[in-house]
Amino acid sequence: MAVGCRAVPDDVEEQLEPQPVIGQVRVVYLGPVAPHWEVQLDSGPAQVTEPFRDRTLARLTLLPPHDPQFRRNRERVVRDAERERLQLTWDLGLPEEEAVVEA
């Protein structure tokens, strides 16, 4: 008897497959004067993108990109976008080679 081996139900296997992206969102750093961030909803259903926008702004509102808390909250935003099946683009206002980071 194999220990720790279980058959994965079909419905769980389907959930593990990558799901198609349903919308696009861009998070833009506006600069050192508050508000620091703007969330631009490029496409997608409003019932998904609007709550995502609200959660993202709640996580980032008072955090500039150089703040250590920003890195932790950024990862939360990235996971949230993946869960909601949104393509997320970051514009941190850095030099061109680092300007846009896809997550």
Biopython code that builds the backbone (N, CA, C, O; Angstrom):
import numpy as np
from Bio.PDB.StructureBuilder import StructureBuilder

atoms = [
    (1, "MET", "N", (0.847, -1.188, 0.000)),
    (1, "MET", "CA", (0.000, 0.000, 0.000)),
    (1, "MET", "C", (0.887, 1.244, 0.000)),
    (1, "MET", "O", (1.767, 1.377, 0.850)),
    (2, "ALA", "N", (0.666, 2.138, -0.929)),
    (2, "ALA", "CA", (1.461, 3.356, -1.034)),
    (2, "ALA", "C", (0.950, 4.381, -0.030)),
    (2, "ALA", "O", (-0.253, 4.625, 0.071)),
    (3, "VAL", "N", (1.865, 4.965, 0.695)),
    (3, "VAL", "CA", (1.506, 5.970, 1.684)),
    (3, "VAL", "C", (1.555, 7.341, 1.019)),
    (3, "VAL", "O", (2.523, 7.666, 0.331)),
    (4, "GLY", "N", (0.521, 8.140, 1.223)),
    (4, "GLY", "CA", (0.508, 9.509, 0.712)),
    (4, "GLY", "C", (0.083, 9.623, -0.740)),
    (4, "GLY", "O", (0.049, 10.733, -1.272)),
    (5, "CYS", "N", (-0.239, 8.529, -1.397)),
    (5, "CYS", "CA", (-0.672, 8.583, -2.788)),
    (5, "CYS", "C", (-2.185, 8.514, -2.838)),
    (5, "CYS", "O", (-2.798, 7.576, -2.329)),
    (6, "ARG", "N", (-2.766, 9.506, -3.451)),
    (6, "ARG", "CA", (-4.222, 9.523, -3.601)),
    (6, "ARG", "C", (-4.544, 9.889, -5.030)),
    (6, "ARG", "O", (-3.823, 10.652, -5.672)),
    (7, "ALA", "N", (-5.615, 9.345, -5.509)),
    (7, "ALA", "CA", (-6.087, 9.720, -6.839)),
    (7, "ALA", "C", (-6.687, 11.118, -6.744)),
    (7, "ALA", "O", (-7.410, 11.428, -5.797)),
    (8, "VAL", "N", (-6.385, 11.949, -7.722)),
    (8, "VAL", "CA", (-6.916, 13.305, -7.756)),
    (8, "VAL", "C", (-8.212, 13.281, -8.539)),
    (8, "VAL", "O", (-8.218, 12.844, -9.690)),
    (9, "PRO", "N", (-9.320, 13.738, -7.952)),
    (9, "PRO", "CA", (-10.599, 13.763, -8.676)),
    (9, "PRO", "C", (-10.501, 14.618, -9.931)),
    (9, "PRO", "O", (-9.720, 15.567, -9.989)),
    (10, "ASP", "N", (-11.307, 14.270, -10.941)),
    (10, "ASP", "CA", (-11.272, 14.978, -12.224)),
    (10, "ASP", "C", (-11.537, 16.469, -12.078)),
    (10, "ASP", "O", (-10.890, 17.276, -12.745)),
    (11, "ASP", "N", (-12.484, 16.853, -11.211)),
    (11, "ASP", "CA", (-12.808, 18.271, -11.074)),
    (11, "ASP", "C", (-11.644, 19.060, -10.485)),
    (11, "ASP", "O", (-11.483, 20.238, -10.805)),
    (12, "VAL", "N", (-10.826, 18.441, -9.630)),
    (12, "VAL", "CA", (-9.655, 19.124, -9.079)),
    (12, "VAL", "C", (-8.588, 19.265, -10.147)),
    (12, "VAL", "O", (-7.917, 20.295, -10.217)),
    (13, "GLU", "N", (-8.418, 18.238, -10.989)),
    (13, "GLU", "CA", (-7.439, 18.321, -12.071)),
    (13, "GLU", "C", (-7.792, 19.451, -13.019)),
    (13, "GLU", "O", (-6.905, 20.159, -13.496)),
    (14, "GLU", "N", (-9.085, 19.630, -13.302)),
    (14, "GLU", "CA", (-9.506, 20.714, -14.177)),
    (14, "GLU", "C", (-9.175, 22.066, -13.567)),
    (14, "GLU", "O", (-8.824, 22.997, -14.291)),
    (15, "GLN", "N", (-9.281, 22.191, -12.256)),
    (15, "GLN", "CA", (-8.969, 23.451, -11.591)),
    (15, "GLN", "C", (-7.480, 23.741, -11.643)),
    (15, "GLN", "O", (-7.086, 24.907, -11.606)),
    (16, "LEU", "N", (-6.637, 22.710, -11.729)),
    (16, "LEU", "CA", (-5.200, 22.900, -11.762)),
    (16, "LEU", "C", (-4.712, 23.382, -13.120)),
    (16, "LEU", "O", (-3.625, 23.952, -13.214)),
    (17, "GLU", "N", (-5.485, 23.165, -14.160)),
    (17, "GLU", "CA", (-5.103, 23.621, -15.488)),
    (17, "GLU", "C", (-5.207, 25.144, -15.539)),
    (17, "GLU", "O", (-6.112, 25.722, -14.937)),
    (18, "PRO", "N", (-4.282, 25.802, -16.257)),
    (18, "PRO", "CA", (-4.351, 27.263, -16.366)),
    (18, "PRO", "C", (-5.667, 27.701, -17.005)),
    (18, "PRO", "O", (-6.103, 27.149, -18.015)),
    (19, "GLN", "N", (-6.271, 28.686, -16.402)),
    (19, "GLN", "CA", (-7.530, 29.227, -16.897)),
    (19, "GLN", "C", (-7.229, 30.441, -17.774)),
    (19, "GLN", "O", (-6.225, 31.119, -17.557)),
    (20, "PRO", "N", (-8.075, 30.723, -18.754)),
    (20, "PRO", "CA", (-7.832, 31.878, -19.615)),
    (20, "PRO", "C", (-7.986, 33.189, -18.848)),
    (20, "PRO", "O", (-8.765, 33.288, -17.900)),
    (21, "VAL", "N", (-7.239, 34.170, -19.274)),
    (21, "VAL", "CA", (-7.301, 35.512, -18.679)),
    (21, "VAL", "C", (-8.619, 36.153, -19.087)),
    (21, "VAL", "O", (-9.020, 36.074, -20.248)),
    (22, "ILE", "N", (-9.296, 36.789, -18.131)),
    (22, "ILE", "CA", (-10.593, 37.415, -18.438)),
    (22, "ILE", "C", (-10.531, 38.936, -18.467)),
    (22, "ILE", "O", (-11.513, 39.586, -18.827)),
    (23, "GLY", "N", (-9.386, 39.516, -18.092)),
    (23, "GLY", "CA", (-9.279, 40.973, -18.095)),
    (23, "GLY", "C", (-7.848, 41.435, -17.933)),
    (23, "GLY", "O", (-6.958, 40.643, -17.621)),
    (24, "GLN", "N", (-7.631, 42.725, -18.147)),
    (24, "GLN", "CA", (-6.313, 43.326, -18.001)),
    (24, "GLN", "C", (-6.395, 44.524, -17.065)),
    (24, "GLN", "O", (-7.315, 45.338, -17.139)),
    (25, "VAL", "N", (-5.395, 44.606, -16.178)),
    (25, "VAL", "CA", (-5.331, 45.693, -15.205)),
    (25, "VAL", "C", (-3.899, 46.213, -15.172)),
    (25, "VAL", "O", (-2.946, 45.435, -15.222)),
    (26, "ARG", "N", (-3.755, 47.537, -15.086)),
    (26, "ARG", "CA", (-2.439, 48.157, -14.987)),
    (26, "ARG", "C", (-2.381, 48.950, -13.684)),
    (26, "ARG", "O", (-3.275, 49.742, -13.388)),
    (27, "VAL", "N", (-1.306, 48.727, -12.901)),
    (27, "VAL", "CA", (-1.092, 49.455, -11.654)),
    (27, "VAL", "C", (0.030, 50.452, -11.925)),
    (27, "VAL", "O", (1.137, 50.056, -12.288)),
    (28, "VAL", "N", (-0.249, 51.746, -11.750)),
    (28, "VAL", "CA", (0.686, 52.810, -12.110)),
    (28, "VAL", "C", (1.098, 53.582, -10.864)),
    (28, "VAL", "O", (0.252, 54.011, -10.080)),
    (29, "TYR", "N", (2.410, 53.754, -10.690)),
    (29, "TYR", "CA", (2.944, 54.587, -9.608)),
    (29, "TYR", "C", (2.893, 56.034, -10.066)),
    (29, "TYR", "O", (3.474, 56.374, -11.096)),
    (30, "LEU", "N", (2.205, 56.894, -9.317)),
    (30, "LEU", "CA", (2.009, 58.293, -9.699)),
    (30, "LEU", "C", (3.090, 59.225, -9.184)),
    (30, "LEU", "O", (3.215, 60.351, -9.666)),
    (31, "GLY", "N", (3.877, 58.773, -8.209)),
    (31, "GLY", "CA", (4.937, 59.614, -7.677)),
    (31, "GLY", "C", (4.885, 59.708, -6.168)),
    (31, "GLY", "O", (4.055, 59.068, -5.523)),
    (32, "PRO", "N", (5.784, 60.515, -5.605)),
    (32, "PRO", "CA", (5.934, 60.561, -4.149)),
    (32, "PRO", "C", (4.804, 61.283, -3.408)),
    (32, "PRO", "O", (4.701, 61.161, -2.187)),
    (33, "VAL", "N", (3.969, 62.020, -4.111)),
    (33, "VAL", "CA", (2.880, 62.735, -3.443)),
    (33, "VAL", "C", (1.621, 61.862, -3.480)),
    (33, "VAL", "O", (1.238, 61.360, -4.537)),
    (34, "ALA", "N", (0.987, 61.689, -2.328)),
    (34, "ALA", "CA", (-0.208, 60.847, -2.242)),
    (34, "ALA", "C", (-1.336, 61.453, -3.073)),
    (34, "ALA", "O", (-1.444, 62.679, -3.107)),
    (35, "PRO", "N", (-2.166, 60.684, -3.732)),
    (35, "PRO", "CA", (-2.134, 59.221, -3.759)),
    (35, "PRO", "C", (-0.992, 58.724, -4.644)),
    (35, "PRO", "O", (-0.716, 59.289, -5.702)),
    (36, "HIS", "N", (-0.345, 57.668, -4.196)),
    (36, "HIS", "CA", (0.815, 57.135, -4.910)),
    (36, "HIS", "C", (0.439, 56.268, -6.101)),
    (36, "HIS", "O", (1.228, 56.133, -7.036)),
    (37, "TRP", "N", (-0.749, 55.679, -6.084)),
    (37, "TRP", "CA", (-1.093, 54.645, -7.053)),
    (37, "TRP", "C", (-2.396, 54.925, -7.774)),
    (37, "TRP", "O", (-3.306, 55.562, -7.243)),
    (38, "GLU", "N", (-2.460, 54.425, -9.010)),
    (38, "GLU", "CA", (-3.686, 54.438, -9.788)),
    (38, "GLU", "C", (-3.844, 53.041, -10.390)),
    (38, "GLU", "O", (-2.877, 52.472, -10.897)),
    (39, "VAL", "N", (-5.035, 52.496, -10.338)),
    (39, "VAL", "CA", (-5.313, 51.191, -10.934)),
    (39, "VAL", "C", (-6.191, 51.432, -12.154)),
    (39, "VAL", "O", (-7.336, 51.871, -12.037)),
    (40, "GLN", "N", (-5.636, 51.138, -13.330)),
    (40, "GLN", "CA", (-6.351, 51.355, -14.583)),
    (40, "GLN", "C", (-6.925, 50.029, -15.058)),
    (40, "GLN", "O", (-6.196, 49.051, -15.223)),
    (41, "LEU", "N", (-8.212, 50.001, -15.272)),
    (41, "LEU", "CA", (-8.902, 48.792, -15.708)),
    (41, "LEU", "C", (-9.013, 48.829, -17.227)),
    (41, "LEU", "O", (-9.858, 49.528, -17.785)),
    (42, "ASP", "N", (-8.136, 48.058, -17.890)),
    (42, "ASP", "CA", (-8.102, 48.069, -19.354)),
    (42, "ASP", "C", (-9.240, 47.265, -19.972)),
    (42, "ASP", "O", (-9.851, 47.701, -20.948)),
    (43, "SER", "N", (-9.529, 46.091, -19.406)),
    (43, "SER", "CA", (-10.619, 45.273, -19.934)),
    (43, "SER", "C", (-11.035, 44.264, -18.873)),
    (43, "SER", "O", (-10.332, 44.036, -17.889)),
    (44, "GLY", "N", (-12.186, 43.676, -19.102)),
    (44, "GLY", "CA", (-12.679, 42.655, -18.186)),
    (44, "GLY", "C", (-14.023, 43.033, -17.604)),
    (44, "GLY", "O", (-14.434, 44.192, -17.659)),
    (45, "PRO", "N", (-14.713, 42.038, -17.040)),
    (45, "PRO", "CA", (-16.037, 42.305, -16.462)),
    (45, "PRO", "C", (-15.934, 43.170, -15.209)),
    (45, "PRO", "O", (-15.083, 42.931, -14.352)),
    (46, "ALA", "N", (-16.788, 44.157, -15.106)),
    (46, "ALA", "CA", (-16.751, 45.104, -13.982)),
    (46, "ALA", "C", (-16.961, 44.416, -12.639)),
    (46, "ALA", "O", (-16.407, 44.862, -11.634)),
    (47, "GLN", "N", (-17.747, 43.339, -12.597)),
    (47, "GLN", "CA", (-17.989, 42.667, -11.323)),
    (47, "GLN", "C", (-16.731, 41.986, -10.795)),
    (47, "GLN", "O", (-16.686, 41.614, -9.622)),
    (48, "VAL", "N", (-15.702, 41.813, -11.637)),
    (48, "VAL", "CA", (-14.424, 41.249, -11.203)),
    (48, "VAL", "C", (-13.385, 42.355, -11.024)),
    (48, "VAL", "O", (-12.680, 42.386, -10.015)),
    (49, "THR", "N", (-13.288, 43.259, -11.997)),
    (49, "THR", "CA", (-12.217, 44.260, -11.983)),
    (49, "THR", "C", (-12.414, 45.344, -10.926)),
    (49, "THR", "O", (-11.437, 45.781, -10.317)),
    (50, "GLU", "N", (-13.634, 45.785, -10.695)),
    (50, "GLU", "CA", (-13.863, 46.848, -9.709)),
    (50, "GLU", "C", (-13.499, 46.411, -8.283)),
    (50, "GLU", "O", (-12.801, 47.153, -7.592)),
    (51, "PRO", "N", (-13.946, 45.233, -7.816)),
    (51, "PRO", "CA", (-13.516, 44.802, -6.480)),
    (51, "PRO", "C", (-12.005, 44.582, -6.398)),
    (51, "PRO", "O", (-11.399, 44.847, -5.360)),
    (52, "PHE", "N", (-11.387, 44.096, -7.492)),
    (52, "PHE", "CA", (-9.935, 43.931, -7.519)),
    (52, "PHE", "C", (-9.256, 45.291, -7.363)),
    (52, "PHE", "O", (-8.294, 45.426, -6.608)),
    (53, "ARG", "N", (-9.757, 46.288, -8.074)),
    (53, "ARG", "CA", (-9.206, 47.646, -7.995)),
    (53, "ARG", "C", (-9.289, 48.166, -6.561)),
    (53, "ARG", "O", (-8.323, 48.731, -6.048)),
    (54, "ASP", "N", (-10.432, 47.979, -5.920)),
    (54, "ASP", "CA", (-10.616, 48.448, -4.542)),
    (54, "ASP", "C", (-9.630, 47.765, -3.592)),
    (54, "ASP", "O", (-9.024, 48.427, -2.750)),
    (55, "ARG", "N", (-9.468, 46.445, -3.723)),
    (55, "ARG", "CA", (-8.537, 45.708, -2.857)),
    (55, "ARG", "C", (-7.100, 46.153, -3.095)),
    (55, "ARG", "O", (-6.323, 46.295, -2.150)),
    (56, "THR", "N", (-6.746, 46.372, -4.366)),
    (56, "THR", "CA", (-5.378, 46.792, -4.696)),
    (56, "THR", "C", (-5.080, 48.161, -4.109)),
    (56, "THR", "O", (-4.023, 48.360, -3.509)),
    (57, "LEU", "N", (-5.982, 49.092, -4.271)),
    (57, "LEU", "CA", (-5.766, 50.429, -3.711)),
    (57, "LEU", "C", (-5.696, 50.384, -2.192)),
    (57, "LEU", "O", (-4.925, 51.132, -1.591)),
    (58, "ALA", "N", (-6.480, 49.526, -1.564)),
    (58, "ALA", "CA", (-6.418, 49.400, -0.107)),
    (58, "ALA", "C", (-5.047, 48.895, 0.341)),
    (58, "ALA", "O", (-4.563, 49.284, 1.403)),
    (59, "ARG", "N", (-4.423, 48.037, -0.454)),
    (59, "ARG", "CA", (-3.113, 47.489, -0.089)),
    (59, "ARG", "C", (-1.966, 48.449, -0.377)),
    (59, "ARG", "O", (-0.933, 48.389, 0.289)),
    (60, "LEU", "N", (-2.131, 49.335, -1.360)),
    (60, "LEU", "CA", (-0.999, 50.146, -1.814)),
    (60, "LEU", "C", (-1.110, 51.640, -1.528)),
    (60, "LEU", "O", (-0.125, 52.353, -1.720)),
    (61, "THR", "N", (-2.237, 52.141, -1.086)),
    (61, "THR", "CA", (-2.511, 53.571, -1.026)),
    (61, "THR", "C", (-1.382, 54.407, -0.432)),
    (61, "THR", "O", (-0.982, 55.392, -1.053)),
    (62, "LEU", "N", (-0.861, 54.072, 0.716)),
    (62, "LEU", "CA", (0.146, 54.915, 1.365)),
    (62, "LEU", "C", (1.567, 54.369, 1.231)),
    (62, "LEU", "O", (2.460, 54.796, 1.963)),
    (63, "LEU", "N", (1.788, 53.431, 0.307)),
    (63, "LEU", "CA", (3.100, 52.800, 0.187)),
    (63, "LEU", "C", (3.817, 53.204, -1.098)),
    (63, "LEU", "O", (3.331, 52.902, -2.188)),
    (64, "PRO", "N", (4.958, 53.878, -0.995)),
    (64, "PRO", "CA", (5.785, 54.096, -2.184)),
    (64, "PRO", "C", (6.531, 52.798, -2.518)),
    (64, "PRO", "O", (6.658, 51.932, -1.651)),
    (65, "PRO", "N", (7.028, 52.642, -3.753)),
    (65, "PRO", "CA", (7.660, 51.379, -4.151)),
    (65, "PRO", "C", (8.923, 51.023, -3.372)),
    (65, "PRO", "O", (9.303, 49.853, -3.341)),
    (66, "HIS", "N", (9.578, 51.986, -2.748)),
    (66, "HIS", "CA", (10.810, 51.670, -2.009)),
    (66, "HIS", "C", (10.530, 51.213, -0.573)),
    (66, "HIS", "O", (11.458, 50.823, 0.135)),
    (67, "ASP", "N", (9.273, 51.254, -0.134)),
    (67, "ASP", "CA", (8.908, 50.815, 1.215)),
    (67, "ASP", "C", (8.943, 49.284, 1.287)),
    (67, "ASP", "O", (8.414, 48.623, 0.393)),
    (68, "PRO", "N", (9.555, 48.705, 2.334)),
    (68, "PRO", "CA", (9.597, 47.233, 2.448)),
    (68, "PRO", "C", (8.212, 46.584, 2.461)),
    (68, "PRO", "O", (8.051, 45.470, 1.963)),
    (69, "GLN", "N", (7.223, 47.258, 3.017)),
    (69, "GLN", "CA", (5.867, 46.710, 3.038)),
    (69, "GLN", "C", (5.290, 46.600, 1.628)),
    (69, "GLN", "O", (4.435, 45.754, 1.365)),
    (70, "PHE", "N", (5.761, 47.460, 0.724)),
    (70, "PHE", "CA", (5.273, 47.418, -0.663)),
    (70, "PHE", "C", (5.537, 46.059, -1.291)),
    (70, "PHE", "O", (4.666, 45.517, -1.971)),
    (71, "ARG", "N", (6.727, 45.495, -1.076)),
    (71, "ARG", "CA", (7.060, 44.199, -1.681)),
    (71, "ARG", "C", (6.086, 43.114, -1.228)),
    (71, "ARG", "O", (5.624, 42.311, -2.039)),
    (72, "ARG", "N", (5.780, 43.093, 0.048)),
    (72, "ARG", "CA", (4.837, 42.088, 0.569)),
    (72, "ARG", "C", (3.439, 42.302, -0.017)),
    (72, "ARG", "O", (2.786, 41.351, -0.447)),
    (73, "ASN", "N", (2.996, 43.540, -0.028)),
    (73, "ASN", "CA", (1.661, 43.821, -0.544)),
    (73, "ASN", "C", (1.586, 43.606, -2.053)),
    (73, "ASN", "O", (0.543, 43.213, -2.575)),
    (74, "ARG", "N", (2.684, 43.863, -2.750)),
    (74, "ARG", "CA", (2.715, 43.624, -4.195)),
    (74, "ARG", "C", (2.494, 42.144, -4.482)),
    (74, "ARG", "O", (1.744, 41.794, -5.393)),
    (75, "GLU", "N", (3.132, 41.285, -3.720)),
    (75, "GLU", "CA", (2.946, 39.848, -3.911)),
    (75, "GLU", "C", (1.491, 39.448, -3.660)),
    (75, "GLU", "O", (0.957, 38.577, -4.347)),
    (76, "ARG", "N", (0.863, 40.073, -2.694)),
    (76, "ARG", "CA", (-0.562, 39.804, -2.436)),
    (76, "ARG", "C", (-1.425, 40.238, -3.614)),
    (76, "ARG", "O", (-2.367, 39.540, -3.988)),
    (77, "VAL", "N", (-1.106, 41.382, -4.193)),
    (77, "VAL", "CA", (-1.844, 41.868, -5.360)),
    (77, "VAL", "C", (-1.653, 40.910, -6.535)),
    (77, "VAL", "O", (-2.606, 40.604, -7.250)),
    (78, "VAL", "N", (-0.420, 40.436, -6.732)),
    (78, "VAL", "CA", (-0.137, 39.498, -7.820)),
    (78, "VAL", "C", (-0.946, 38.212, -7.639)),
    (78, "VAL", "O", (-1.559, 37.728, -8.590)),
    (79, "ARG", "N", (-0.950, 37.662, -6.434)),
    (79, "ARG", "CA", (-1.721, 36.430, -6.178)),
    (79, "ARG", "C", (-3.214, 36.668, -6.382)),
    (79, "ARG", "O", (-3.918, 35.808, -6.912)),
    (80, "ASP", "N", (-3.694, 37.836, -5.962)),
    (80, "ASP", "CA", (-5.100, 38.177, -6.137)),
    (80, "ASP", "C", (-5.446, 38.240, -7.627)),
    (80, "ASP", "O", (-6.495, 37.744, -8.039)),
    (81, "ALA", "N", (-4.575, 38.846, -8.435)),
    (81, "ALA", "CA", (-4.807, 38.930, -9.878)),
    (81, "ALA", "C", (-4.825, 37.536, -10.502)),
    (81, "ALA", "O", (-5.663, 37.252, -11.358)),
    (82, "GLU", "N", (-3.916, 36.674, -10.085)),
    (82, "GLU", "CA", (-3.900, 35.304, -10.603)),
    (82, "GLU", "C", (-5.191, 34.580, -10.245)),
    (82, "GLU", "O", (-5.769, 33.882, -11.079)),
    (83, "ARG", "N", (-5.635, 34.742, -9.027)),
    (83, "ARG", "CA", (-6.862, 34.093, -8.568)),
    (83, "ARG", "C", (-8.084, 34.597, -9.357)),
    (83, "ARG", "O", (-8.992, 33.825, -9.667)),
    (84, "GLU", "N", (-8.093, 35.881, -9.673)),
    (84, "GLU", "CA", (-9.213, 36.477, -10.412)),
    (84, "GLU", "C", (-9.056, 36.322, -11.924)),
    (84, "GLU", "O", (-9.933, 36.728, -12.687)),
    (85, "ARG", "N", (-7.928, 35.729, -12.358)),
    (85, "ARG", "CA", (-7.609, 35.515, -13.775)),
    (85, "ARG", "C", (-7.491, 36.836, -14.537)),
    (85, "ARG", "O", (-8.026, 36.995, -15.634)),
    (86, "LEU", "N", (-6.773, 37.777, -13.919)),
    (86, "LEU", "CA", (-6.519, 39.075, -14.542)),
    (86, "LEU", "C", (-5.044, 39.172, -14.914)),
    (86, "LEU", "O", (-4.172, 38.760, -14.149)),
    (87, "GLN", "N", (-4.774, 39.718, -16.092)),
    (87, "GLN", "CA", (-3.397, 39.996, -16.484)),
    (87, "GLN", "C", (-3.015, 41.320, -15.832)),
    (87, "GLN", "O", (-3.685, 42.336, -16.018)),
    (88, "LEU", "N", (-1.939, 41.292, -15.073)),
    (88, "LEU", "CA", (-1.534, 42.442, -14.267)),
    (88, "LEU", "C", (-0.239, 43.020, -14.810)),
    (88, "LEU", "O", (0.729, 42.293, -15.030)),
    (89, "THR", "N", (-0.221, 44.334, -15.026)),
    (89, "THR", "CA", (0.970, 45.042, -15.480)),
    (89, "THR", "C", (1.282, 46.131, -14.475)),
    (89, "THR", "O", (0.389, 46.856, -14.037)),
    (90, "TRP", "N", (2.566, 46.245, -14.105)),
    (90, "TRP", "CA", (3.014, 47.279, -13.164)),
    (90, "TRP", "C", (3.801, 48.329, -13.934)),
    (90, "TRP", "O", (4.673, 47.990, -14.734)),
    (91, "ASP", "N", (3.501, 49.594, -13.698)),
    (91, "ASP", "CA", (4.278, 50.708, -14.240)),
    (91, "ASP", "C", (4.779, 51.501, -13.042)),
    (91, "ASP", "O", (4.046, 52.288, -12.444)),
    (92, "LEU", "N", (6.051, 51.275, -12.705)),
    (92, "LEU", "CA", (6.630, 51.904, -11.517)),
    (92, "LEU", "C", (7.345, 53.213, -11.826)),
    (92, "LEU", "O", (7.923, 53.827, -10.929)),
    (93, "GLY", "N", (7.312, 53.646, -13.082)),
    (93, "GLY", "CA", (7.943, 54.905, -13.446)),
    (93, "GLY", "C", (9.456, 54.850, -13.411)),
    (93, "GLY", "O", (10.105, 55.880, -13.227)),
    (94, "LEU", "N", (10.029, 53.675, -13.581)),
    (94, "LEU", "CA", (11.482, 53.508, -13.579)),
    (94, "LEU", "C", (12.020, 53.663, -14.992)),
    (94, "LEU", "O", (11.239, 53.757, -15.938)),
    (95, "PRO", "N", (13.350, 53.692, -15.158)),
    (95, "PRO", "CA", (13.915, 53.769, -16.511)),
    (95, "PRO", "C", (13.337, 52.682, -17.419)),
    (95, "PRO", "O", (12.855, 51.656, -16.938)),
    (96, "GLU", "N", (13.387, 52.910, -18.712)),
    (96, "GLU", "CA", (12.682, 52.084, -19.695)),
    (96, "GLU", "C", (12.893, 50.584, -19.539)),
    (96, "GLU", "O", (11.923, 49.833, -19.643)),
    (97, "GLU", "N", (14.104, 50.113, -19.296)),
    (97, "GLU", "CA", (14.311, 48.668, -19.200)),
    (97, "GLU", "C", (13.626, 48.050, -17.983)),
    (97, "GLU", "O", (13.391, 46.841, -17.962)),
    (98, "GLU", "N", (13.305, 48.851, -16.976)),
    (98, "GLU", "CA", (12.632, 48.361, -15.786)),
    (98, "GLU", "C", (11.238, 48.944, -15.636)),
    (98, "GLU", "O", (10.571, 48.706, -14.628)),
    (99, "ALA", "N", (10.786, 49.709, -16.631)),
    (99, "ALA", "CA", (9.568, 50.504, -16.486)),
    (99, "ALA", "C", (8.316, 49.669, -16.278)),
    (99, "ALA", "O", (7.505, 49.991, -15.409)),
    (100, "VAL", "N", (8.143, 48.630, -17.035)),
    (100, "VAL", "CA", (6.927, 47.834, -16.934)),
    (100, "VAL", "C", (7.306, 46.426, -16.543)),
    (100, "VAL", "O", (8.096, 45.776, -17.227)),
    (101, "VAL", "N", (6.746, 45.953, -15.446)),
    (101, "VAL", "CA", (7.008, 44.602, -14.964)),
    (101, "VAL", "C", (5.715, 43.819, -15.077)),
    (101, "VAL", "O", (4.711, 44.189, -14.469)),
    (102, "GLU", "N", (5.725, 42.740, -15.849)),
    (102, "GLU", "CA", (4.542, 41.888, -16.009)),
    (102, "GLU", "C", (4.516, 40.893, -14.868)),
    (102, "GLU", "O", (5.553, 40.341, -14.500)),
    (103, "ALA", "N", (3.356, 40.661, -14.310)),
    (103, "ALA", "CA", (3.227, 39.667, -13.236)),
    (103, "ALA", "C", (2.188, 38.650, -13.605)),
    (103, "ALA", "O", (1.927, 37.726, -12.835)),
]
sb = StructureBuilder()
sb.init_structure("model")
sb.init_model(0)
sb.init_chain("A")
sb.init_seg("    ")
for serial, (resi, resn, name, xyz) in enumerate(atoms, 1):
    if name == "N":
        sb.init_residue(resn, " ", resi, " ")
    sb.init_atom(name, np.array(xyz, "f"), 0.0, 1.0, " ", f" {name:<3s}", serial, name[0])
structure = sb.get_structure()
